[in-house]
Amino acid sequence: MDAIKDSPADEKIHITDQTNDVVDIICRAIFGKCTTKVIEQDEPIEKVIEQYRVVILSSVSKKICTTAYKEHLAANGDLYLLNHLDFELDGIENEDIFRFTIFNLELFRRTSTRAKSKFIISQPIKSLNINEFNEKLNLSLIEKSPLLFPYIYQTIAFENRASLINIFDILEKQDSDSVNSLLEFFIIIIFYSNSHSSFCKTLIDYFKEINYLENKHKFYIFLLLNKIYGKMDPPTIQKINFNYMPAFSYCLMEDHKGEYLEVLQKFIDTHPPLTVNGSVILIIIYSKIFENERYFEEFAEMVQKPSSKNEIYYHDTLLKVEILLKEKRFLDLSYLQRKEGLEQYIMYLLDNHTPEEPSSFYDLLIKQSTAEKT
């Protein structure tokens, strides 16, 4: 690195899409004086790169990063990154994808400028030894599906929805044993990069978008969250908004045999004591609208007398659901329609939020009086 730092500025170029004094200082501290070029997002850079022996990237688009990496590989030049970047996968061999993903992941997981700088100095991209990381990251788990590595990196580092969907599409084609192995790989990467909380948020945000659609990805979201929560402490889990919504939804709507009863019970056990009864009442409500007798039998005896405003709302909703169920007034609605209507109604009770497009089940709940129950 000293040889590069002492080399003339006209042999080194720092490419970025925006000027940043701090980044410029870091670049000079590591690489010495460089030529700096501020580039547009889609500006061709092939001819720019070929003029310099050393190329340094900071903030650039996926396209520019990918082009620089391909040119670096072809010309055997020196390429360095000052921070983690996103990149395209087309036209890059699997081994090089692994190498570039590892390098970017290592930059991402280092939060301090000092730690990033030490890694950049000590580990040039072109000499990165994949085998040194194989045992640490257990890369052998994705031998048959190598693209899962960049996909999980892109999801973690950039909340890339397309990459997350690609992950689930690949999982759908695997047998159960392979799915379990791949999930273990994801867990390794997620915790290695200290991204467990943010990754849970990414999963839940996607779940909320497909909540009322027929989509097999909901099952994999449930499985991943279950594995991640199993390695997190309850207070950290409680800080995640809508943390147990995917579990409640999947278990109560899909699992009528009770395969995941213990999972849901463990989730309840991690709740703060004052919130347990509210969650149990919600489980009973969902078990009623989905006609899930297995979960109803398991949790019915846990219901206590309402002791908070929210619990009173939930208990009142349960009474309405029981009346409507007894009169068979929503059995012609699909499970997804029932779910949407219930959650619209609960949002109305808790936040006084009236849905723009009220569902049929929401209308039934709004109009139903608990006084009719005898």
C-alpha positions in Angstrom: 0.0 0.0 0.0 2.9 2.4 0.7 4.0 2.0 -3.0 0.5 3.1 -4.1 0.4 5.9 -1.6 3.8 7.2 -2.9 2.9 6.9 -6.6 2.1 9.9 -8.7 -1.5 11.3 -8.5 -1.9 10.9 -12.3 -1.7 7.1 -11.8 -4.6 7.0 -9.3 -8.2 8.1 -9.7 -10.9 8.4 -7.1 -14.3 8.1 -8.8 -17.4 9.3 -6.9 -20.9 10.6 -7.8 -20.7 13.4 -5.1 -18.0 15.4 -3.4 -17.5 14.7 0.3 -14.7 16.3 2.3 -14.5 13.5 4.8 -14.2 10.9 2.1 -11.6 12.9 0.3 -9.5 13.1 3.5 -9.8 9.3 4.1 -8.9 8.7 0.5 -5.8 10.8 0.7 -4.8 9.3 4.0 -4.9 5.8 2.6 -3.8 6.3 -1.0 -2.0 9.6 -1.1 -2.8 12.4 -3.5 -5.2 11.2 -6.3 -7.0 12.5 -9.3 -10.7 12.9 -8.4 -13.5 12.6 -10.9 -17.1 13.3 -10.0 -19.2 11.2 -12.3 -22.8 11.0 -13.3 -24.8 7.9 -12.5 -24.8 6.5 -16.0 -21.7 8.1 -17.4 -19.4 5.6 -19.2 -16.2 5.0 -17.3 -14.4 2.4 -19.3 -12.1 4.9 -21.0 -11.6 6.7 -17.7 -10.5 3.6 -15.9 -8.0 2.4 -18.6 -6.0 5.6 -18.1 -5.1 4.8 -14.5 -3.3 2.0 -12.7 -5.3 2.4 -9.5 -9.0 3.0 -9.3 -10.8 3.9 -6.1 -14.5 4.0 -5.8 -16.6 5.7 -3.0 -20.2 6.6 -3.8 -21.2 5.3 -7.2 -24.1 3.5 -8.9 -24.4 -0.3 -9.3 -23.6 0.0 -13.0 -20.4 2.0 -12.5 -19.3 -0.3 -9.6 -19.9 -3.4 -11.8 -18.1 -1.9 -14.8 -15.1 -0.9 -12.7 -14.9 -4.4 -11.2 -15.1 -6.1 -14.6 -12.5 -3.8 -16.1 -10.3 -4.4 -13.0 -10.5 -8.2 -13.5 -9.8 -7.9 -17.3 -6.8 -5.6 -16.9 -5.5 -7.0 -13.6 -5.4 -3.4 -12.3 -5.8 -2.3 -8.7 -9.4 -1.6 -7.6 -10.3 -0.3 -4.1 -13.5 0.7 -2.4 -13.8 3.3 0.3 -17.3 2.0 1.4 -19.5 -0.9 0.7 -21.3 -0.7 -2.7 -24.0 -2.5 -4.6 -23.2 -4.3 -7.9 -24.8 -6.2 -10.7 -24.2 -10.0 -11.1 -24.5 -10.5 -14.8 -21.2 -11.3 -16.6 -19.2 -12.1 -13.4 -18.1 -15.6 -12.5 -19.2 -17.1 -9.2 -15.8 -17.1 -7.6 -15.4 -13.4 -8.4 -19.0 -12.7 -7.1 -18.0 -14.4 -3.9 -14.8 -12.4 -3.6 -16.5 -9.1 -4.3 -19.4 -9.9 -2.0 -17.1 -10.8 0.9 -15.2 -7.6 0.5 -18.3 -5.5 0.5 -19.8 -7.4 3.4 -16.6 -6.8 5.4 -16.7 -3.1 4.7 -20.4 -3.0 5.6 -20.0 -4.7 9.0 -17.2 -2.4 10.0 -19.0 0.7 11.4 -16.0 3.0 12.3 -13.9 4.8 9.8 -10.8 3.5 11.4 -11.9 -0.1 11.1 -12.9 0.3 7.5 -9.5 2.0 6.7 -7.5 -0.8 8.3 -9.4 -3.4 6.3 -8.9 -1.6 3.0 -5.2 -1.2 3.7 -4.7 -4.9 4.8 -6.9 -6.6 2.2 -6.8 -5.7 -1.5 -9.8 -7.1 -3.4 -7.8 -9.0 -6.0 -5.8 -10.9 -3.3 -8.8 -11.7 -1.1 -8.7 -15.4 -0.3 -12.2 -16.9 -0.3 -11.1 -20.0 1.6 -10.2 -17.9 4.6 -13.8 -16.9 4.9 -15.3 -20.2 4.0 -15.3 -21.7 7.4 -16.3 -18.4 9.1 -19.3 -17.9 6.8 -20.0 -21.6 5.9 -20.1 -20.8 2.2 -20.4 -24.6 1.5 -24.1 -24.3 2.5 -24.8 -22.4 -0.7 -22.7 -24.5 -3.1 -25.7 -25.3 -5.3 -27.2 -21.8 -5.1 -24.2 -19.4 -5.0 -26.2 -16.3 -5.9 -27.9 -16.4 -2.5 -24.7 -14.9 -1.1 -24.9 -11.6 -3.0 -28.7 -11.6 -2.7 -28.5 -11.8 1.1 -25.8 -9.1 1.2 -27.8 -6.8 -1.0 -30.9 -7.3 1.1 -28.9 -6.6 4.3 -26.9 -3.6 3.1 -29.4 -1.9 0.8 -32.8 -3.4 1.8 -33.0 -4.5 -1.8 -36.5 -5.9 -2.3 -35.7 -7.6 -5.6 -32.9 -9.5 -4.0 -35.1 -10.6 -1.1 -37.7 -11.9 -3.6 -35.0 -13.7 -5.5 -34.0 -15.4 -2.2 -37.5 -16.7 -1.6 -38.0 -17.7 -5.2 -34.9 -19.9 -4.9 -36.1 -21.3 -1.5 -39.4 -22.3 -3.1 -37.5 -24.7 -5.4 -35.7 -26.5 -2.6 -36.6 -29.5 -0.5 -37.2 -29.0 3.2 -33.6 -30.2 4.2 -32.1 -27.8 1.7 -34.3 -24.9 2.9 -33.2 -25.5 6.5 -29.5 -25.5 5.5 -29.9 -22.3 3.5 -31.8 -20.6 6.4 -28.8 -21.5 8.6 -26.5 -19.8 6.1 -28.7 -16.6 6.2 -28.6 -16.6 10.0 -24.8 -16.8 9.9 -24.6 -13.8 7.5 -27.3 -11.7 9.3 -25.6 -12.0 12.7 -22.1 -11.8 11.3 -23.0 -8.4 9.9 -24.9 -7.4 13.0 -28.0 -6.8 10.9 -30.6 -8.9 12.8 -32.8 -6.0 13.9 -32.7 -4.2 10.5 -33.2 -7.4 8.6 -36.3 -8.3 10.7 -37.7 -4.9 9.8 -37.0 -5.6 6.1 -38.8 -8.9 6.3 -41.8 -7.4 8.1 -42.1 -4.5 5.7 -42.3 -7.0 2.8 -44.8 -9.2 4.7 -47.0 -6.1 5.2 -47.1 -5.5 1.5 -48.1 -9.1 0.7 -50.3 -9.5 3.8 -53.6 -9.8 1.9 -52.3 -11.7 -1.1 -51.8 -15.4 -1.8 -48.0 -15.5 -1.6 -45.8 -18.5 -0.5 -43.1 -16.0 0.5 -45.0 -15.4 3.8 -44.0 -18.9 5.0 -40.3 -18.2 4.5 -40.6 -14.8 6.2 -42.2 -16.7 9.2 -39.4 -19.3 9.2 -36.6 -16.7 9.0 -38.1 -14.5 11.7 -38.5 -17.5 14.0 -34.8 -18.4 13.6 -33.6 -14.8 14.1 -35.8 -14.2 17.1 -34.4 -17.5 18.6 -31.0 -15.8 18.8 -32.2 -12.4 20.0 -33.0 -11.3 23.5 -36.7 -10.4 24.2 -36.1 -6.6 24.9 -34.5 -6.3 21.4 -37.3 -8.1 19.8 -39.9 -5.9 21.5 -38.3 -2.8 19.8 -39.2 -4.1 16.4 -42.6 -2.8 15.1 -45.1 -5.5 14.2 -42.6 -8.0 15.4 -45.0 -11.0 15.8 -47.5 -10.1 13.1 -46.1 -12.6 10.5 -46.1 -15.4 13.1 -49.6 -14.8 14.2 -50.8 -14.6 10.6 -49.1 -17.7 9.3 -49.7 -19.9 12.4 -53.4 -19.1 12.8 -54.4 -19.0 9.1 -52.3 -21.8 7.7 -51.3 -24.2 10.6 -54.6 -25.9 11.5 -52.7 -29.0 12.7 -50.7 -27.1 15.3 -47.3 -27.8 13.9 -46.0 -24.5 15.1 -47.9 -24.2 18.4 -44.7 -24.2 20.4 -43.3 -21.4 18.2 -46.2 -19.2 19.0 -46.2 -20.1 22.7 -42.5 -19.1 22.8 -43.3 -15.8 21.2 -46.0 -15.2 23.8 -43.5 -16.1 26.6 -41.1 -13.3 25.4 -43.8 -10.6 25.7 -43.7 -8.2 28.6 -46.2 -9.4 31.2 -48.6 -6.5 30.7 -49.0 -7.3 27.0 -49.5 -11.0 27.2 -53.3 -11.0 27.7 -53.8 -8.6 24.8 -51.8 -10.9 22.5 -53.7 -14.0 23.7 -57.0 -12.3 23.0 -55.8 -11.5 19.5 -54.8 -15.1 19.0 -58.3 -16.2 20.0 -59.9 -13.7 17.6 -57.7 -14.9 14.7 -58.4 -18.6 15.6 -62.2 -17.8 15.5 -62.1 -16.1 12.1 -59.9 -18.8 10.6 -61.8 -21.6 12.4 -58.6 -22.9 13.8 -59.7 -25.1 16.6 -56.2 -26.4 17.5 -54.9 -23.0 18.4 -58.2 -22.0 20.1 -58.0 -25.0 22.4 -54.4 -24.2 23.3 -54.8 -20.6 24.2 -58.5 -20.2 25.3 -57.8 -20.9 28.9 -55.1 -18.2 29.0 -57.5 -15.4 28.4 -57.9 -13.1 31.4 -60.3 -10.3 32.1 -59.4 -7.1 30.1 -57.3 -4.7 32.2 -56.3 -2.1 29.7 -57.9 0.1 27.0 -56.5 -2.0 24.2 -57.6 -5.3 25.8 -61.1 -3.9 26.2 -61.1 -3.1 22.4 -59.8 -6.7 21.7 -62.4 -8.3 24.0 -65.2 -6.3 22.4 -64.0 -7.4 19.0 -63.9 -11.0 20.1 -67.5 -10.7 21.2 -68.5 -9.3 17.8 -66.6 -12.1 16.0 -68.4 -14.7 18.0 -71.8 -13.3 17.3 -71.0 -13.1 13.5 -69.6 -16.6 13.5 -72.6 -18.0 15.3 -74.9 -16.4 12.7 -72.6 -17.6 9.9 -72.4 -14.1 8.5 -68.8 -14.2 7.2 -68.3 -17.8 6.2 -68.6 -16.9 2.5 -65.6 -14.6 2.8 -62.1 -15.9 2.1 -59.5 -16.1 5.0 -57.6 -13.2 3.4 -60.8 -11.1 3.2 -61.6 -11.9 6.9 -58.0 -11.0 7.9 -58.0 -7.7 6.1 -61.4 -6.7 7.5 -60.3 -7.6 11.1 -57.0 -5.7 10.9 -58.8 -2.7 9.3 -61.2 -2.7 12.3 -58.4 -3.0 14.9 -56.6 -0.1 13.3 -59.8 1.9 13.5 -60.2 1.1 17.2 -56.6 1.8 18.1 -55.7 4.7 15.9 -59.1 6.0 14.8 -58.0 5.2 11.2 -60.8 4.6 8.7 -59.7 2.5 5.7 -60.0 4.1 2.3 -61.4 0.9 0.9 -63.3 -0.8 3.8 -63.6 -4.6 3.3 -66.9 -6.5 3.8 -65.7 -8.0 7.1 -64.8 -4.5 8.4 -68.3 -3.4 7.6 -69.8 -6.3 9.5 -67.6 -5.6 12.5 -68.5 -1.8 12.5 -72.2 -2.5 12.3 -72.3 -5.4 14.8 -73.3 -4.6 18.4 -72.1 -6.7 21.3 -75.5 -6.1 22.9 -77.0 -8.8 20.6 -75.0 -11.5 22.3 -77.1 -13.3 24.9 
